[in-house]
Amino acid sequence: MHLTVGAHSARHIRRIARSCLAEWGLPHLTDTVELALTELVANVVRHVPDRRCTIALLRQPAGVRVEVTDGAARPPSPQGDVRPDSETGRGLALLEALVDKWGVDLTPEGSKTVWFECCTAAFR
């Protein structure tokens, strides 16, 4: 999906993810995928000036891979110690806690893809 995202886009993207996971027989991954995907979309809204991105949901033998590609070349970086009352800075820590694997791929064109994978219990 090629999108320009805004403050309310995550709700629609979660609905699409939920539908794909149900169709693939992976409804047990829905909560994790929706929350992690919401964090990545929020980062695009917050940090990418044109708010354009490409989102890919990929069925894999072990589960699902989600990729969010945007035109901002700067990779996300952990915020370190985040104050308990802070409203930002928890996204990567949350991603780390939720998913089985995640990473960032930089392209020669100056864009980046932040991705994560969630595995079914049989592959953990």
N, C-alpha and C positions, 0 to 999 in steps of 0.2 A: 504494500500500500504506500503510495506517495501522498503525503499529507502536509498541510500547513496547520499546525496545532495551536490551540488556544487553551484558555483556562478550563473549559468544559469538555475538551476532546477526550480526556482519559475515560470518561464514562462510556462513550461510544466505542472506543478501542477495546475496553474491557468486555463489552458485549460481543464484539467480533471474536476476541480470544476465547471467551466462554463457549461460543458456538463451535469454533474449530476443535476445541478440546473435547467437547461432547461428541462431535462427529467422529473424532479419532479414537473414541473409547477411553479418554484420559480425564474424565471429570474430576478425579481425585487430585489433579494438579492445578485445578482452576484457581483456588484461593492464592496459592503461591505465585502462579504466573500473573494473575491480575495485579497483585500488589507490586511485584517486581517491575512489571511493565508500566504501571502507573508512575513509579519512581523515575524510570528512564524518560517517559514522556514529560513529566514535570521538569526534568533537567533541560530538555529541549526548550520548553516554554520559558524557563528562567534564564538560560545561558546562550541560546542561539538567536542572534538578532532577527533573522528572517523567519524563524520558527518552522522552517521546512525540514521534513525528515522522511525517511523511508523505513517502514516497519515490516519485518518478515517474521512469520510464524512458520517454523519448519518441523514437521513430524520426523522423528528419528527412531531407529530401532529401540533405543533405550529410553525414549521419552520425547521431549520437545526442546527446541532451541529457538530463542527469540533474539532478533537483531534489530537495533535501532541505529540508523545511519543518519548523520547530519553533516552540515557543511562547516562546522566549527572544528578547526584543526587541534585545538587544545584538548588533551585528554582530561577526563575527570580525575580529581585527586581527592583522597581522603582528607577530611577536615581535622583529624586528630581528636583532641578532647573537645567535645561539644557540650556547652552548658545545658543543664536540664531544662531550662526555660527557653532555649533557642528554638526557633521555628524552622530553621534550615540546617543543613550539614549532616544529616543522618542517612542520606540516600544510599551511599556506598556501603556503610556499615549494615544497613538493613538488607541490601542486596547480598552481601557476604553471608549474613545469617540465614537468609531464606533459600537460596538456590544451591545446587550442587557444584556448579562451576560458572565463572563469569570472567570476562576480560574485555580488552579494548584493542581493536585493530586499527592502525592508522594507514591511510592510503597515500600513494604518491601525489594524488591530486589535492591533498590538503583537507580531506574529510576524515571522519572517524566512524567506526561502528562499535557500539557498546553492545555486548551480547551476554546472554546467560543460558544455561541449560538446566532443566529439571528432569530428573530421571524417575522412572517408575521404581517401585520398591524392589522389583526383581533384579535391577541393575545396580543397586547401591552397594 
